[in-house]
Amino acid sequence: MTTEGSTPRPVEDIGALVQLVELKAVVTFGLSAVREESEVTAPEQELAYMHRVSAEQLESRFQLAVRTPDAKLNADIAVRYDFDEPLAPTEGVLLEFAERVGVMAAFPFLREAIFTLAARLGVDAPVIGLLKAGEVHFGAAGASETAPADSEPTPSATRPRRPRASASTEAKGA
């Protein structure tokens, strides 16, 4: 997509970014489930986020960890978007895109994975409710935390039964 000498266009508005991306793939990076008794009386869940971006593509990756009285269930799924032209979205736009668009695309896959993992273990599947617009926040807009390509997202504070969110970003062009 990028031709030699072409400079990626800066994108400072989520509306502009949404018009210039196309969902191309949903990728499962990992699924795990462990039958384990715990003192948790009601399911607790934590949602973490990281991304990888280049001039041609954005990958928003989400990890959903659910702990129930009988199991630990984890799903790690990404949604990949291609850009219509070389772009350079700001960190704030990338974060807002993850909160408003990316998580909504990935969440049905995360929910299904957790439900299926519980069923395979033979434990009660947790009911993971709907995400409501504006409910998920991964951090302050414009946060420029950088993590190596093999890093794990950093978890945020605990909120039982509701998605918890955290963010980390991977180096651009990685």
NUVEX-750215 format. One record per atom (N, C-alpha, C, CB): x, y, z; residue in one letter; residue number from 1; atom name. Coordinates in steps of 0.02 Angstrom, whole numbers, plus 50000, padded with zeros to 5 digits. Glycine has a CB too. Example, Ala and Ser with C-alpha at 12.3 -4.5 7.8 and 13.67 -1.06 7.14 Angstrom:
<drentis>
c1,c2,c3,resn,resi,name
50660,49716,50390,A,1,N
50615,49775,50390,A,1,CA
50660,49835,50390,A,1,C
50565,49776,50452,A,1,CB
50642,49888,50354,S,2,N
50684,49947,50357,S,2,CA
50645,50002,50394,S,2,C
50704,49970,50286,S,2,CB
</drentis>
This chain:
<drentis>
c1,c2,c3,resn,resi,name
50040,49940,50000,M,1,N
50000,50000,50000,M,1,CA
50042,50063,50000,M,1,C
49954,50000,50059,M,1,CB
50091,50066,50045,T,2,N
50133,50125,50048,T,2,CA
50183,50122,49991,T,2,C
50169,50131,50116,T,2,CB
50186,50177,49954,T,3,N
50236,50180,49901,T,3,CA
50295,50218,49926,T,3,C
50207,50213,49836,T,3,CB
50353,50204,49897,E,4,N
50413,50238,49920,E,4,CA
50404,50313,49912,E,4,C
50474,50214,49881,E,4,CB
50423,50349,49965,G,5,N
50418,50421,49962,G,5,CA
50351,50448,49985,G,5,C
50431,50445,49893,G,5,CB
50300,50405,49994,S,6,N
50236,50430,50017,S,6,CA
50238,50441,50092,S,6,C
50179,50382,49998,S,6,CB
50210,50495,50114,T,7,N
50208,50512,50185,T,7,CA
50139,50497,50211,T,7,C
50227,50585,50197,T,7,CB
50134,50458,50266,P,8,N
50068,50443,50295,P,8,CA
50032,50508,50315,P,8,C
50075,50396,50356,P,8,CB
49968,50510,50301,R,9,N
49927,50568,50318,R,9,CA
49911,50566,50393,R,9,C
49863,50570,50276,R,9,CB
49924,50621,50429,P,10,N
49905,50623,50500,P,10,CA
49829,50620,50508,P,10,C
49932,50687,50533,P,10,CB
49806,50583,50558,V,11,N
49734,50578,50572,V,11,CA
49724,50597,50645,V,11,C
49706,50506,50557,V,11,CB
49687,50652,50656,E,12,N
49678,50677,50724,E,12,CA
49605,50676,50745,E,12,C
49704,50748,50728,E,12,CB
49563,50640,50707,D,13,N
49491,50637,50721,D,13,CA
49466,50566,50710,D,13,C
49452,50689,50678,D,13,CB
49429,50539,50758,I,14,N
49405,50470,50751,I,14,CA
49358,50463,50692,I,14,C
49370,50448,50815,I,14,CB
49317,50515,50679,G,15,N
49271,50511,50622,G,15,CA
49309,50501,50556,G,15,C
49230,50575,50618,G,15,CB
49364,50535,50548,A,16,N
49405,50527,50488,A,16,CA
49434,50457,50485,A,16,C
49461,50579,50485,A,16,CB
49459,50431,50542,L,17,N
49488,50364,50542,L,17,CA
49436,50311,50524,L,17,C
49518,50349,50611,L,17,CB
49376,50317,50552,V,18,N
49324,50268,50538,V,18,CA
49308,50265,50463,V,18,C
49260,50285,50578,V,18,CB
49311,50322,50430,Q,19,N
49297,50324,50358,Q,19,CA
49354,50293,50316,Q,19,C
49286,50395,50337,Q,19,CB
49413,50286,50346,L,20,N
49472,50263,50308,L,20,CA
49496,50193,50326,L,20,C
49527,50312,50319,L,20,CB
49457,50156,50365,V,21,N
49477,50088,50384,V,21,CA
49425,50038,50361,V,21,C
49487,50083,50459,V,21,CB
49449,49976,50353,E,22,N
49405,49920,50336,E,22,CA
49427,49860,50377,E,22,C
49408,49904,50259,E,22,CB
49378,49830,50412,L,23,N
49392,49770,50451,L,23,CA
49412,49714,50403,L,23,C
49331,49749,50495,L,23,CB
49470,49684,50415,K,24,N
49495,49632,50370,K,24,CA
49501,49563,50403,K,24,C
49562,49652,50344,K,24,CB
49509,49561,50469,A,25,N
49518,49496,50501,A,25,CA
49503,49499,50575,A,25,C
49589,49470,50489,A,25,CB
49482,49443,50601,V,26,N
49476,49432,50673,V,26,CA
49524,49375,50688,V,26,C
49401,49416,50697,V,26,CB
49571,49386,50733,V,27,N
49625,49338,50745,V,27,CA
49624,49318,50818,V,27,C
49694,49368,50725,V,27,CB
49625,49253,50830,T,28,N
49630,49227,50898,T,28,CA
49703,49214,50913,T,28,C
49587,49162,50907,T,28,CB
49729,49246,50965,F,29,N
49798,49236,50986,F,29,CA
49804,49184,51040,F,29,C
49828,49301,51010,F,29,CB
49752,49176,51080,G,30,N
49756,49125,51132,G,30,CA
49690,49116,51168,G,30,C
49809,49143,51180,G,30,CB
49679,49054,51190,L,31,N
49622,49036,51230,L,31,CA
49648,48990,51285,L,31,C
49565,49001,51188,L,31,CB
49626,49001,51346,S,32,N
49646,48955,51400,S,32,CA
49592,48950,51452,S,32,C
49712,48979,51432,S,32,CB
49589,48892,51482,A,33,N
49540,48880,51534,A,33,CA
49569,48831,51584,A,33,C
49473,48853,51504,A,33,CB
49559,48845,51648,V,34,N
49583,48802,51701,V,34,CA
49527,48794,51751,V,34,C
49647,48831,51734,V,34,CB
49511,48731,51765,R,35,N
49462,48717,51817,R,35,CA
49498,48729,51883,R,35,C
49432,48643,51812,R,35,CB
49468,48772,51924,E,36,N
49502,48792,51986,E,36,CA
49451,48821,52034,E,36,C
49559,48842,51972,E,36,CB
49444,48791,52092,E,37,N
49399,48819,52141,E,37,CA
49430,48883,52170,E,37,C
49384,48768,52198,E,37,CB
49387,48933,52181,S,38,N
49411,48995,52210,S,38,CA
49360,49022,52259,S,38,C
49427,49048,52155,S,38,CB
49379,49074,52292,E,39,N
49333,49105,52340,E,39,CA
49289,49157,52307,E,39,C
49372,49137,52396,E,39,CB
49294,49164,52242,V,40,N
49252,49210,52204,V,40,CA
49181,49184,52207,V,40,C
49277,49218,52130,V,40,CB
49134,49226,52226,T,41,N
49064,49203,52231,T,41,CA
49024,49221,52169,T,41,C
49031,49234,52293,T,41,CB
49046,49271,52133,A,42,N
49013,49290,52070,A,42,CA
49067,49302,52018,A,42,C
48968,49355,52080,A,42,CB
49052,49290,51955,P,43,N
49104,49300,51904,P,43,CA
49133,49370,51905,P,43,C
49074,49285,51835,P,43,CB
49199,49373,51897,E,44,N
49234,49437,51891,E,44,CA
49268,49437,51823,E,44,C
49287,49448,51949,E,44,CB
49269,49495,51791,Q,45,N
49301,49498,51726,Q,45,CA
49346,49559,51719,Q,45,C
49249,49497,51671,Q,45,CB
49397,49551,51679,E,46,N
49445,49604,51666,E,46,CA
49457,49606,51591,E,46,C
49511,49593,51706,E,46,CB
49452,49665,51562,L,47,N
49464,49674,51491,L,47,CA
49526,49717,51483,L,47,C
49402,49707,51456,L,47,CB
49574,49692,51445,A,48,N
49636,49729,51433,A,48,CA
49645,49741,51358,A,48,C
49697,49690,51461,A,48,CB
49684,49791,51341,Y,49,N
49691,49813,51271,Y,49,CA
49763,49831,51256,Y,49,C
49645,49872,51257,Y,49,CB
49783,49818,51194,M,50,N
49845,49844,51166,M,50,CA
49835,49849,51090,M,50,C
49906,49798,51184,M,50,CB
49879,49885,51058,H,51,N
49872,49889,50985,H,51,CA
49940,49890,50951,H,51,C
49833,49951,50965,H,51,CB
49937,49877,50887,R,52,N
49996,49881,50843,R,52,CA
49972,49920,50782,R,52,C
50025,49809,50823,R,52,CB
50012,49968,50761,V,53,N
49991,50010,50705,V,53,CA
50050,50022,50658,V,53,C
49961,50077,50729,V,53,CB
50036,50023,50594,S,54,N
50084,50043,50543,S,54,CA
50049,50092,50497,S,54,C
50113,49981,50503,S,54,CB
50081,50115,50446,A,55,N
50049,50162,50399,A,55,CA
49993,50128,50359,A,55,C
50101,50190,50352,A,55,CB
49993,50061,50357,E,56,N
49944,50025,50317,E,56,CA
49891,49988,50357,E,56,C
49980,49975,50275,E,56,CB
49902,49977,50422,Q,57,N
49859,49932,50459,Q,57,CA
49856,49949,50533,Q,57,C
49882,49860,50450,Q,57,CB
49800,49933,50564,L,58,N
49790,49939,50636,L,58,CA
49765,49872,50663,L,58,C
49741,49997,50653,L,58,CB
49796,49850,50716,E,59,N
49773,49789,50750,E,59,CA
49756,49809,50822,E,59,C
49827,49732,50747,E,59,CB
49693,49802,50840,S,60,N
49670,49814,50908,S,60,CA
49661,49746,50941,S,60,C
49603,49856,50911,S,60,CB
49697,49734,50995,R,61,N
49698,49669,51027,R,61,CA
49669,49675,51097,R,61,C
49770,49640,51029,R,61,CB
49625,49628,51113,F,62,N
49589,49630,51177,F,62,CA
49597,49563,51212,F,62,C
49514,49647,51166,F,62,CB
49607,49566,51276,Q,63,N
49610,49505,51317,Q,63,CA
49556,49510,51370,Q,63,C
49681,49497,51349,Q,63,CB
49514,49459,51372,L,64,N
49461,49455,51422,L,64,CA
49478,49397,51469,L,64,C
49390,49445,51388,L,64,CB
49486,49413,51533,A,65,N
49499,49363,51584,A,65,CA
49439,49361,51630,A,65,C
49565,49380,51624,A,65,CB
49411,49301,51639,V,66,N
49353,49292,51682,V,66,CA
49370,49240,51735,V,66,C
49290,49271,51641,V,66,CB
49354,49257,51796,R,67,N
49363,49210,51852,R,67,CA
49295,49195,51881,R,67,C
49412,49239,51907,R,67,CB
49279,49131,51887,T,68,N
49216,49109,51915,T,68,CA
49231,49068,51978,T,68,C
49173,49068,51863,T,68,CB
49181,49047,52015,P,69,N
49194,49005,52073,P,69,CA
49229,48939,52054,P,69,C
49129,48990,52109,P,69,CB
49223,48918,51990,D,70,N
49250,48854,51969,D,70,CA
49306,48856,51918,D,70,C
49195,48814,51940,D,70,CB
49322,48915,51890,A,71,N
49371,48915,51835,A,71,CA
49401,48984,51823,A,71,C
49338,48891,51771,A,71,CB
49459,48983,51788,K,72,N
49490,49043,51760,K,72,CA
49485,49034,51684,K,72,C
49565,49053,51784,K,72,CB
49457,49083,51650,L,73,N
49445,49080,51578,L,73,CA
49477,49141,51545,L,73,C
49369,49075,51561,L,73,CB
49515,49130,51491,N,74,N
49549,49186,51459,N,74,CA
49542,49181,51383,N,74,C
49624,49187,51479,N,74,CB
49527,49238,51352,A,75,N
49524,49242,51279,A,75,CA
49565,49302,51257,A,75,C
49450,49246,51253,A,75,CB
49605,49294,51205,D,76,N
49649,49346,51178,D,76,CA
49635,49351,51104,D,76,C
49725,49330,51193,D,76,CB
49599,49403,51084,I,77,N
49575,49409,51014,I,77,CA
49588,49479,50988,I,77,C
49499,49393,51010,I,77,CB
49608,49483,50925,A,78,N
49622,49548,50893,A,78,CA
49577,49557,50832,A,78,C
49696,49553,50872,A,78,CB
49563,49620,50817,V,79,N
49530,49638,50755,V,79,CA
49579,49680,50714,V,79,C
49462,49678,50768,V,79,CB
49586,49661,50651,R,80,N
49634,49696,50607,R,80,CA
49598,49737,50555,R,80,C
49681,49645,50572,R,80,CB
49622,49797,50547,Y,81,N
49593,49845,50500,Y,81,CA
49647,49866,50451,Y,81,C
49563,49907,50536,Y,81,CB
49630,49869,50387,D,82,N
49674,49897,50336,D,82,CA
49653,49969,50325,D,82,C
49671,49856,50269,D,82,CB
49703,50012,50311,F,83,N
49690,50082,50294,F,83,CA
49682,50089,50219,F,83,C
49747,50128,50320,F,83,CB
49640,50134,50198,D,84,N
49630,50148,50127,D,84,CA
49690,50182,50095,D,84,C
49568,50191,50117,D,84,CB
49730,50214,50136,E,85,N
49790,50250,50114,E,85,CA
49838,50252,50173,E,85,C
49773,50323,50088,E,85,CB
49901,50269,50162,P,86,N
49947,50273,50219,P,86,CA
49925,50325,50270,P,86,C
50019,50289,50195,P,86,CB
49918,50304,50333,L,87,N
49893,50349,50385,L,87,CA
49939,50349,50446,L,87,C
49823,50328,50406,L,87,CB
49934,50402,50484,A,88,N
49971,50409,50547,A,88,CA
49922,50436,50600,A,88,C
50033,50455,50540,A,88,CB
49878,50392,50626,P,89,N
49831,50415,50677,P,89,CA
49868,50432,50742,P,89,C
49777,50362,50690,P,89,CB
49843,50483,50777,T,90,N
49873,50501,50841,T,90,CA
49856,50447,50894,T,90,C
49848,50570,50865,T,90,CB
49894,50446,50948,E,91,N
49881,50398,51002,E,91,CA
49811,50409,51031,E,91,C
49934,50405,51058,E,91,CB
49790,50471,51037,G,92,N
49723,50486,51063,G,92,CA
49668,50458,51018,G,92,C
49714,50561,51070,G,92,CB
49677,50464,50953,V,93,N
49628,50437,50905,V,93,CA
49628,50360,50909,V,93,C
49644,50460,50834,V,93,CB
49687,50330,50914,L,94,N
49691,50257,50920,L,94,CA
49655,50232,50982,L,94,C
49764,50233,50920,L,94,CB
49664,50267,51037,L,95,N
49632,50247,51100,L,95,CA
49556,50256,51095,L,95,C
49659,50289,51158,L,95,CB
49534,50311,51067,E,96,N
49462,50322,51059,E,96,CA
49432,50271,51010,E,96,C
49449,50394,51033,E,96,CB
49469,50254,50958,F,97,N
49446,50203,50911,F,97,CA
49437,50136,50947,F,97,C
49495,50196,50852,F,97,CB
49486,50118,50989,A,98,N
49481,50055,51027,A,98,CA
49420,50054,51072,A,98,C
49545,50043,51069,A,98,CB
49407,50110,51106,E,99,N
49351,50114,51153,E,99,CA
49283,50116,51119,E,99,C
49359,50176,51195,E,99,CB
49280,50145,51060,R,100,N
49215,50155,51027,R,100,CA
49201,50107,50970,R,100,C
49210,50225,51002,R,100,CB
49253,50081,50938,V,101,N
49244,50040,50879,V,101,CA
49275,49970,50888,V,101,C
49275,50074,50817,V,101,CB
49339,49968,50903,G,102,N
49375,49904,50907,G,102,CA
49346,49856,50957,G,102,C
49446,49917,50924,G,102,CB
49332,49879,51017,V,103,N
49306,49834,51069,V,103,CA
49237,49809,51049,V,103,C
49302,49870,51136,V,103,CB
49197,49849,51015,M,104,N
49131,49827,50994,M,104,CA
49136,49773,50940,M,104,C
49090,49887,50967,M,104,CB
49187,49776,50899,A,105,N
49197,49724,50848,A,105,CA
49222,49660,50879,A,105,C
49246,49749,50794,A,105,CB
49266,49665,50928,A,106,N
49297,49606,50958,A,106,CA
49254,49572,51012,A,106,C
49364,49624,50987,A,106,CB
49213,49610,51046,F,107,N
49180,49584,51106,F,107,CA
49136,49523,51094,F,107,C
49139,49638,51135,F,107,CB
49097,49519,51040,P,108,N
49058,49457,51029,P,108,CA
49102,49395,51024,P,108,C
49016,49464,50966,P,108,CB
49161,49401,50995,F,109,N
49207,49345,50989,F,109,CA
49237,49327,51057,F,109,C
49264,49361,50938,F,109,CB
49253,49377,51097,L,110,N
49278,49365,51164,L,110,CA
49225,49330,51207,L,110,C
49299,49431,51197,L,110,CB
49164,49354,51204,R,111,N
49109,49325,51243,R,111,CA
49098,49252,51224,R,111,C
49044,49366,51232,R,111,CB
49096,49239,51159,E,112,N
49084,49170,51135,E,112,CA
49141,49125,51157,E,112,C
49077,49169,51058,E,112,CB
49203,49149,51154,A,113,N
49260,49108,51173,A,113,CA
49256,49090,51247,A,113,C
49326,49145,51159,A,113,CB
49240,49137,51290,I,114,N
49234,49123,51361,I,114,CA
49179,49073,51374,I,114,C
49221,49188,51401,I,114,CB
49122,49082,51342,F,115,N
49066,49036,51351,F,115,CA
49086,48965,51329,F,115,C
49004,49060,51310,F,115,CB
49118,48959,51272,T,116,N
49139,48893,51246,T,116,CA
49191,48861,51291,T,116,C
49167,48900,51175,T,116,CB
49239,48900,51316,L,117,N
49289,48872,51362,L,117,CA
49256,48844,51425,L,117,C
49340,48926,51381,L,117,CB
49209,48880,51452,A,118,N
49174,48856,51512,A,118,CA
49137,48791,51497,A,118,C
49124,48909,51539,A,118,CB
49104,48789,51440,A,119,N
49067,48728,51421,A,119,CA
49114,48669,51414,A,119,C
49029,48740,51355,A,119,CB
49172,48679,51385,R,120,N
49220,48624,51377,R,120,CA
49246,48598,51444,R,120,C
49279,48647,51334,R,120,CB
49250,48643,51493,L,121,N
49272,48621,51560,L,121,CA
49215,48589,51599,L,121,C
49299,48680,51599,L,121,CB
49154,48600,51576,G,122,N
49096,48573,51611,G,122,CA
49077,48614,51672,G,122,C
49110,48502,51632,G,122,CB
49093,48678,51671,V,123,N
49074,48723,51726,V,123,CA
49021,48771,51701,V,123,C
49137,48762,51753,V,123,CB
48986,48803,51748,D,124,N
48936,48852,51728,D,124,CA
48969,48909,51689,D,124,C
48899,48880,51791,D,124,CB
48940,48922,51631,A,125,N
48966,48976,51589,A,125,CA
48943,49043,51617,A,125,C
48944,48968,51516,A,125,CB
48990,49090,51625,P,126,N
48970,49156,51650,P,126,CA
48931,49193,51596,P,126,C
49031,49196,51672,P,126,CB
48880,49229,51617,V,127,N
48844,49272,51570,V,127,CA
48880,49338,51568,V,127,C
48768,49281,51591,V,127,CB
48906,49354,51509,I,128,N
48942,49417,51501,I,128,CA
48895,49464,51465,I,128,C
49009,49406,51460,I,128,CB
48876,49516,51500,G,129,N
48826,49563,51474,G,129,CA
48849,49604,51415,G,129,C
48805,49608,51528,G,129,CB
48804,49645,51392,L,130,N
48818,49690,51337,L,130,CA
48866,49745,51357,L,130,C
48753,49720,51309,L,130,CB
48906,49767,51310,L,131,N
48945,49827,51320,L,131,CA
48902,49885,51297,L,131,C
49014,49825,51281,L,131,CB
48899,49936,51336,K,132,N
48860,49995,51317,K,132,CA
48908,50049,51294,K,132,C
48817,50020,51376,K,132,CB
48886,50087,51244,A,133,N
48927,50141,51218,A,133,CA
48951,50186,51275,A,133,C
48888,50183,51165,A,133,CB
49015,50200,51275,G,134,N
49044,50244,51325,G,134,CA
49061,50209,51390,G,134,C
48998,50299,51339,G,134,CB
49048,50145,51397,E,135,N
49059,50109,51459,E,135,CA
49132,50089,51470,E,135,C
49016,50047,51461,E,135,CB
49169,50077,51416,V,136,N
49237,50053,51421,V,136,CA
49286,50110,51408,V,136,C
49250,49995,51372,V,136,CB
49334,50117,51454,H,137,N
49387,50167,51447,H,137,CA
49453,50134,51462,H,137,C
49375,50229,51494,H,137,CB
49500,50140,51416,F,138,N
49565,50107,51424,F,138,CA
49618,50153,51453,F,138,C
49588,50080,51359,F,138,CB
49604,50215,51463,G,139,N
49652,50262,51491,G,139,CA
49639,50331,51463,G,139,C
49724,50240,51475,G,139,CB
49679,50378,51484,A,140,N
49671,50447,51462,A,140,CA
49687,50453,51388,A,140,C
49715,50495,51503,A,140,CB
49646,50489,51352,A,141,N
49658,50500,51280,A,141,CA
49727,50531,51272,A,141,C
49603,50546,51248,A,141,CB
49764,50507,51223,G,142,N
49830,50534,51210,G,142,CA
49885,50500,51250,G,142,C
49830,50607,51224,G,142,CB
49867,50451,51291,A,143,N
49918,50415,51330,A,143,CA
49968,50384,51281,A,143,C
49887,50361,51375,A,143,CB
50031,50391,51294,S,144,N
50080,50365,51247,S,144,CA
50126,50315,51281,S,144,C
50122,50421,51217,S,144,CB
50097,50268,51317,E,145,N
50134,50214,51348,E,145,CA
50158,50167,51292,E,145,C
50090,50177,51401,E,145,CB
50219,50149,51292,T,146,N
50245,50105,51240,T,146,CA
50269,50041,51271,T,146,C
50302,50139,51201,T,146,CB
50253,49985,51238,A,147,N
50272,49920,51264,A,147,CA
50303,49880,51208,A,147,C
50212,49882,51294,A,147,CB
50348,49832,51223,P,148,N
50377,49790,51171,P,148,CA
50324,49746,51139,P,148,C
50433,49747,51200,P,148,CB
50338,49722,51080,A,149,N
50290,49684,51041,A,149,CA
50264,49622,51077,A,149,C
50321,49663,50976,A,149,CB
50303,49592,51121,D,150,N
50281,49532,51155,D,150,CA
50253,49545,51224,D,150,C
50339,49483,51160,D,150,CB
50238,49609,51238,S,151,N
50214,49626,51305,S,151,CA
50141,49609,51316,S,151,C
50225,49700,51318,S,151,CB
50123,49603,51379,E,152,N
50054,49591,51398,E,152,CA
50022,49656,51418,E,152,C
50050,49538,51456,E,152,CB
49956,49665,51408,P,153,N
49923,49725,51431,P,153,CA
49928,49731,51507,P,153,C
49850,49726,51408,P,153,CB
49927,49792,51531,T,154,N
49929,49804,51603,T,154,CA
49859,49809,51630,T,154,C
49969,49868,51618,T,154,CB
49840,49769,51680,P,155,N
49772,49771,51705,P,155,CA
49758,49834,51746,P,155,C
49758,49710,51748,P,155,CB
49694,49852,51748,S,156,N
49674,49909,51789,S,156,CA
49639,49884,51852,S,156,C
49626,49957,51749,S,156,CB
49608,49928,51888,A,157,N
49576,49911,51951,A,157,CA
49518,49862,51942,A,157,C
49550,49974,51985,A,157,CB
49503,49824,51994,T,158,N
49451,49773,51992,T,158,CA
49381,49802,51997,T,158,C
49462,49722,52047,T,158,CB
49337,49779,51954,R,159,N
49265,49795,51958,R,159,CA
49229,49731,51942,R,159,C
49245,49853,51909,R,159,CB
49206,49693,51991,P,160,N
49171,49630,51977,P,160,CA
49111,49640,51932,P,160,C
49150,49597,52042,P,160,CB
49100,49591,51889,R,161,N
49042,49586,51844,R,161,CA
49041,49637,51789,R,161,C
48981,49591,51883,R,161,CB
49083,49686,51788,R,162,N
49084,49735,51734,R,162,CA
49152,49732,51701,R,162,C
49068,49807,51761,R,162,CB
49156,49749,51638,P,163,N
49221,49746,51605,P,163,CA
49269,49795,51638,P,163,C
49214,49762,51531,P,163,CB
49329,49772,51649,R,164,N
49383,49815,51671,R,164,CA
49427,49826,51610,R,164,C
49424,49785,51732,R,164,CB
49457,49881,51606,A,165,N
49496,49895,51547,A,165,CA
49564,49922,51566,A,165,C
49459,49944,51502,A,165,CB
49611,49908,51524,S,166,N
49678,49936,51531,S,166,CA
49707,49943,51462,S,166,C
49723,49891,51577,S,166,CB
49760,49980,51457,A,167,N
49787,49992,51390,A,167,CA
49863,49987,51391,A,167,C
49766,50060,51364,A,167,CB
49890,49964,51337,S,168,N
49960,49972,51322,S,168,CA
49965,49977,51247,S,168,C
50003,49912,51350,S,168,CB
50015,50009,51223,T,169,N
50023,50016,51151,T,169,CA
50088,49984,51131,T,169,C
50020,50090,51129,T,169,CB
50090,49960,51070,E,170,N
50151,49931,51044,E,170,CA
50182,49981,50997,E,170,C
50138,49864,51008,E,170,CB
50247,49978,50989,A,171,N
50283,50025,50948,A,171,CA
50254,50028,50878,A,171,C
50357,50007,50946,A,171,CB
50246,50089,50853,K,172,N
50220,50097,50785,K,172,CA
50266,50062,50736,K,172,C
50213,50172,50767,K,172,CB
50234,50030,50687,G,173,N
50271,49996,50635,G,173,CA
50299,49929,50656,G,173,C
50326,50039,50612,G,173,CB
50284,49909,50717,A,174,N
50309,49844,50742,A,174,CA
50272,49788,50710,A,174,C
50303,49840,50817,A,174,CB
</drentis>
